[in-house]
Amino acid sequence: MNYKLSPSDLTFLYDGCRRCFWLKVRQGIVQPSIPLPGIFSKIAGLLKTHYSGMRTEKVHSALPPGIVKYGEKWVQSQPISFEDHEHTVYIKGRFDIVVEFDDKTYGVVDFKTGNPDEEKADLYSRQLHAYIYALEHPVPGAIGLSPITKLGLLYFYPNDTSQPSLEKLNYESDVHWVEIQRNDDTFKRFLETALAVLESDTPPALTPGCNWCGYAAKLAREKLI
Ligand code: SF4
């Protein structure tokens, strides 16, 4: 098997519950969604349009000179194999923006709406490393870019509102940059651990206290499903 890994599933889904991760990747069973994430997709789309083609000097002072070259593009990597593992994984997902610096290197930037949290940087690091792996090792026909020299998170945290007209309300946000250090070895070790989870023929134990599985178990007990 060549298991498909979505970059965003390597963060909270993987750390939150290995069983849910296993069920999604191996069986295509996805946790029920809640309406809130739709708003974040809308915000990400607006930000992509806003920054498209913009010079990095106008995006954030932490970025070297360059231009926002690509927005919301799908990437797909070649299969990734490991010694002592029969199966492989590959990465397929969509990044927020990629910057082309003036020295012809690239940077991958992910938008986050919320309070900047340096503690979550390790978690999001996997997501960004997944994009850069796919960009530097694309399957034929997929977008490929190299070398990628910078990666980070651009946080938007609402701090004020203004109302220019009766029909319009503007949110104003602080913009905060969190740099992610590139570490390919750590990412490959993480992928190997995730592959070991997927290679098990039985799903990992559920997470005690999770309302989703508790709900399903209750329905099953009541013979309602
Ligand atoms: S306990 Fe069940 S629903 Fe909850 S996260 Fe794990 S597998 Fe998913």
Residues whose N, C-alpha, C, O or C-beta is under 5 A from the ligand:
A	BS01	SF4	C17 R19 C20 L206 T207 C210 W212 C213
